[in-house]
Amino acid sequence: LHGSPIGAERIAVTLSGSNAVNLAFQCILNEGDKVLTTCPAFPNLLSIPALHGARVETIPLRPTEHGWRLDTAELLHAAEGAKALLINSPNNPTGWVMSQDQMREILSACRITGTWLISDEVYSRLCFDRPAAPSMLEVAEPEDRLIVVNSFSKAWAMTGWRLGWLTLPESLMPT
């Protein structure tokens, strides 16, 4: 789907998309860590890192006449000192979709600072002009500090099945 194969050694099946987000934060957070995310956001996305003792800060997506917009420079400035960035693209509830250029810029900055990037992509297949929205997996290297969250709930209308998955660096996989 994203142009490069990802082996089973990097995939962890979870009990749901929300459980996947919880496990992602459980892997990387310590109490008091700063997590930065965009807002508006699905409220559970803000609550999960807070339940792990993180300080959750938000940066706004701004409405424009052409749809919602993220100021990447503002995001990266606000991310100083953050342990993790949480990006939900396509975004719930706005529908905003991050461009590949923004993905490259954010991922590059995270590489320099050592910041973890959690990319919630559960709505990625709900696009009308292409098979899927751009994914961080299209611009990332296998051992980047990137955790991609996905779920069967949205694209396959399987909310009751409670199945999700994480794409992780192999170094985070359980042994």
C-alpha positions as CSV (number, residue, x, y, z in Angstrom):
1,L,0.0,0.0,0.0
2,H,2.8,2.4,0.9
3,G,5.4,1.5,-1.7
4,S,7.7,-0.7,0.3
5,P,7.2,-4.1,1.9
6,I,7.1,-4.2,5.7
7,G,8.0,-7.6,7.2
8,A,6.0,-9.4,9.9
9,E,8.9,-8.7,12.4
10,R,7.7,-5.1,12.5
11,I,4.0,-5.7,12.9
12,A,2.2,-6.1,16.3
13,V,-1.5,-7.1,16.2
14,T,-3.5,-5.3,18.9
15,L,-7.0,-5.5,20.5
16,S,-8.1,-2.3,18.7
17,G,-6.8,1.0,17.3
18,S,-7.2,2.6,20.8
19,N,-5.3,-0.3,22.4
20,A,-2.6,0.2,19.7
21,V,-2.2,3.9,20.7
22,N,-2.1,2.9,24.4
23,L,0.6,0.3,23.7
24,A,2.6,2.7,21.6
25,F,2.7,5.2,24.4
26,Q,3.4,2.5,27.0
27,C,6.5,1.5,25.0
28,I,8.1,5.0,25.1
29,L,6.7,7.2,27.8
30,N,7.8,7.9,31.3
31,E,5.8,10.0,33.8
32,G,6.2,13.7,33.2
33,D,7.2,13.3,29.5
34,K,5.9,15.9,27.1
35,V,3.6,14.8,24.3
36,L,2.6,17.2,21.6
37,T,-0.4,16.7,19.3
38,T,-2.7,18.6,17.0
39,C,-6.1,19.8,18.0
40,P,-9.0,19.5,17.4
41,A,-8.6,15.8,18.0
42,F,-10.5,12.7,19.0
43,P,-10.6,13.2,22.9
44,N,-9.3,9.7,23.6
45,L,-6.1,10.5,21.7
46,L,-5.4,13.3,24.3
47,S,-6.4,11.1,27.2
48,I,-4.2,8.1,26.5
49,P,-0.8,9.7,27.0
50,A,-2.2,11.6,30.0
51,L,-3.1,8.3,31.6
52,H,0.6,7.4,31.4
53,G,1.5,10.5,33.3
54,A,2.6,12.6,30.2
55,R,2.0,16.3,29.9
56,V,-0.1,16.6,26.8
57,E,0.2,19.9,24.9
58,T,-1.6,20.8,21.7
59,I,-0.9,22.9,18.6
60,P,-4.0,24.0,16.6
61,L,-5.0,22.9,13.1
62,R,-6.4,26.1,11.7
63,P,-9.4,26.4,9.4
64,T,-8.8,28.2,6.1
65,E,-11.0,28.7,3.0
66,H,-9.2,25.6,1.4
67,G,-9.6,23.3,4.5
68,W,-7.6,22.8,7.6
69,R,-4.0,23.7,7.8
70,L,-1.0,22.8,10.0
71,D,1.8,25.3,10.5
72,T,4.7,22.9,10.5
73,A,7.2,25.5,11.8
74,E,4.8,26.2,14.7
75,L,4.5,22.5,15.4
76,L,8.3,21.9,15.4
77,H,8.9,24.9,17.7
78,A,6.3,23.7,20.2
79,A,7.8,20.2,20.0
80,E,11.0,21.3,21.7
81,G,11.6,19.1,24.6
82,A,8.8,16.7,23.7
83,K,9.4,12.9,24.1
84,A,6.8,12.3,21.4
85,L,4.7,13.9,18.7
86,L,1.2,12.4,18.0
87,I,-0.1,13.1,14.5
88,N,-3.6,11.9,13.4
89,S,-3.8,12.1,9.6
90,P,-6.3,11.9,8.2
91,N,-7.5,13.8,11.2
92,N,-10.6,13.0,13.2
93,P,-12.7,15.3,13.3
94,T,-11.5,17.7,10.7
95,G,-10.5,15.5,7.7
96,W,-7.1,17.3,7.4
97,V,-4.5,15.3,5.6
98,M,-0.8,15.8,6.1
99,S,1.3,16.2,2.9
100,Q,4.3,14.1,2.2
101,D,6.5,17.3,2.3
102,Q,5.2,18.0,5.8
103,M,5.8,14.3,6.8
104,R,9.4,14.5,5.5
105,E,10.0,17.8,7.4
106,I,8.6,16.5,10.7
107,L,10.3,13.1,10.4
108,S,13.6,14.8,9.7
109,A,13.3,17.1,12.7
110,C,12.4,14.0,14.9
111,R,15.5,12.2,13.7
112,I,17.7,15.2,14.8
113,T,16.0,15.6,18.2
114,G,15.4,11.9,19.0
115,T,11.7,12.6,19.3
116,W,9.3,9.7,18.9
117,L,6.6,10.1,16.2
118,I,3.3,8.3,16.7
119,S,1.3,8.4,13.5
120,D,-2.4,7.5,13.9
121,E,-3.4,6.5,10.4
122,V,-6.7,4.6,11.2
123,Y,-8.6,6.8,8.6
124,S,-5.9,6.4,5.9
125,R,-8.0,4.3,3.5
126,L,-11.0,6.7,3.7
127,C,-9.9,8.9,0.8
128,F,-11.9,9.7,-2.3
129,D,-9.2,10.7,-4.7
130,R,-6.6,7.8,-4.2
131,P,-6.4,4.4,-2.5
132,A,-5.0,5.8,0.7
133,A,-3.8,9.0,2.3
134,P,0.0,9.7,2.5
135,S,1.6,7.6,5.2
136,M,4.7,8.2,7.3
137,L,5.7,4.7,6.2
138,E,6.3,6.2,2.7
139,V,9.0,8.5,3.9
140,A,10.5,6.6,6.9
141,E,13.4,4.2,7.4
142,P,12.8,0.9,9.3
143,E,14.5,2.0,12.5
144,D,13.2,5.6,12.6
145,R,11.6,6.5,16.0
146,L,8.2,6.0,14.3
147,I,5.2,4.0,15.5
148,V,2.3,3.8,13.0
149,V,-1.2,3.0,14.4
150,N,-3.8,1.4,12.3
151,S,-7.1,-0.5,12.7
152,F,-9.6,-2.5,10.8
153,S,-12.5,-0.5,12.4
154,K,-12.8,2.3,9.9
155,A,-11.9,1.2,6.4
156,W,-13.5,-2.3,6.7
157,A,-16.4,-1.3,9.0
158,M,-15.3,-3.8,11.6
159,T,-15.6,-1.7,14.8
160,G,-17.0,-4.7,16.8
161,W,-14.1,-6.9,15.9
162,R,-11.7,-4.7,17.9
163,L,-8.6,-5.4,15.8
164,G,-5.7,-3.0,15.2
165,W,-2.0,-3.1,14.5
166,L,1.2,-1.2,15.1
167,T,4.1,-0.9,12.7
168,L,7.1,-0.5,14.8
169,P,10.9,-0.3,14.6
170,E,12.0,-3.9,15.1
171,S,13.9,-2.8,18.2
172,L,10.6,-2.2,20.0
173,M,9.1,-5.6,19.2
174,P,8.7,-8.0,22.1
175,T,11.2,-10.9,22.0
